[in-house]
Amino acid sequence: MKGVVNPYQLIASDVKLGCNVRIHKFVNLYGCEIGDETTIGAFVEVQKRAAIGKRCKISSHTFVCEGVTIEDEVFVGHGVTFINDRYPRATNASGQLQTEADWDCQRTIVRRGASIGSGATLLGGITVGERATVGAGSVVTTDVPPNTTVAGNPAKILNSSSRHN
């Protein structure tokens, strides 16, 4: 592993860390990939088969579940939750506790340079476009076009721009 490691972290041996990754205390990482120069805030969990690109900032108390891909240069605010199952159940049809065999993981992609505001929830099966902005506290249920700002519950388009900053 390359990066700064704290004594209050749980980083599984199967995690792939890029160069100069900064990881704060009380972080749980397993089976995931984190790109170069990315910062992971305190109390963040990143699950297996999730990927975070280069030069991202993942703020504290964020949950990045299996099936999420965050491309390079993405900002994720505090307390953001990604969801990979739109119809969760504890048990299957026969009443047994569900296992991975009982559901399909829905993929979520956050494209390069996007910004996700604090407290947002992103349902599985969506794409947040390049340089798009999701307002704080929003619930994103559908794709967000590139260079667009969305907000609300459910999130709706507020404006669209072709700026590239």
N, C-alpha and C positions, 0 to 999 in steps of 0.2 A: 504494500500500500504506500502511495505517495500522498503526502498531505500532513497537516497538523492534527494530532490525535489527542483527545482529552481522556482523563480517567473515567468520566461519566458518560461514555458513549457505548452503544452496542453496534458494532460494525462487523457483520458476518464475513467469514473468509472468502465468500464468493462475490463480494462487492468489488466492482472495478472503478477505481478512483483515478482521475486524471492528475496532471501536475498542478501543484499549488492550490489544491482544493482546501477550503477553510470550513471546518465543521465545528459547531459550537456544542456546548454540553447538552446532555439528555436527548441525544439523537439516536434513532433506531433505523439502521440501514441493513437490508438483506436482499441478495440476489439482484441488485440494481446496478446501474452505471451512472457515474457522475463525471461530467466533462471538466476539462482544465479550467482553473481559475474561478470555479463556481463556489459560492458561499451558501452553506446550509445553516439556517438559524437554529436556535434552541427549541427543543420539544418538537422536532420534525420527524415524521416517519416516512420512509420511502420503501415500498414493498418490492418484492421480486418482479422481474420482467417490466420494471419501470425504468425509464432513461431520462436523464437530465443533461442537457448540452453544456457547451462551454460558456463561460462568463455569465452565468445566471445568478440571480439572487433569489433564494427560497427563504422567505421570512419565517419567523417563529410560529409554532403551533399549527403548521401546515401538514396535511395528510395527502401524500401522493401514492395512490394505490396501483396495484398491478394493472397493466394495460395502458398506462399514461406515458406519452412521449412528450417531453418538453425540449424544444429545439434551442439553439444558441441565443444568448443575449435576452433571455426572458426574465421579467420581474414577476415574482409571485408574492403578494402581500401577506400579512399576518392572518393566521386562522383560515386559510383557504382549504376547502375540501373538494377532492376529486372523487367521483363515484363511478364504479364500473358495473353496476347491476341495477337496472331500473325496476326490477320486480323482485326484491329480496324476500326470501323466506328462510326460516330457521330449519324447516324440515322439508323432505321431499314428499311425493305423493303417498308413499307407504308409511309416513310418519317418522322416518329415521332422520337424524341430523344430516343436513346436506353436506356434501363433499364437493371438491372441485369438479367431479364428474356430473354434478347436478345442475350446473349453470354454465353459460357462455360469458366470458369476460368481454365487456364492451370496451373498445379502444377509444382513447381520447388523444388528440394531437394539439399541442399548442405551438404554433409556428414562430419562427425567428422574430425576435424583437417585440413580441406581444407583452402586454402588461395586465396582470390580474389583480384587482383591488382587494384589500383586506376583507375577510369574511365572505367572500364569494363561494358559491357552490357550483361545480360544473358536473352535469350529468354525463354518463358514459355515452360513447358513440358520436361525439361531436368533434369538430375542428375549430379552433380559434385561429383566425387568419393572421398572416404576417403583419406585425405592427398594429394589431387591433388592441383595443383597450376595453377591459371589463370593469365596470364600476364597482366600488365597494358594496358588499352586501347583496350583490346580484345573484340570481339563480339562472344559470345558463342551460337551456334545454334544447337549443338548436345551434347549428353552425353560426359562427361569427365571421362575416366577410373580412378580408384584409383591410387595413387602414380605417376601421370602423370603430366607433365607441358605442357600447351597449350598456344598459343599466336597468335595474328593476327586477321584479319577480312576477312573471318570468321576464328575463332580460329582453329589452326591445332596442332597436337601433335609435340612437340619439343623433348621430351625425356620421358622415363619411368624409374622408379627406385623402388626398394623394400625397401628403407630406411624408418625408422619409427621414425624420430625425429620431 
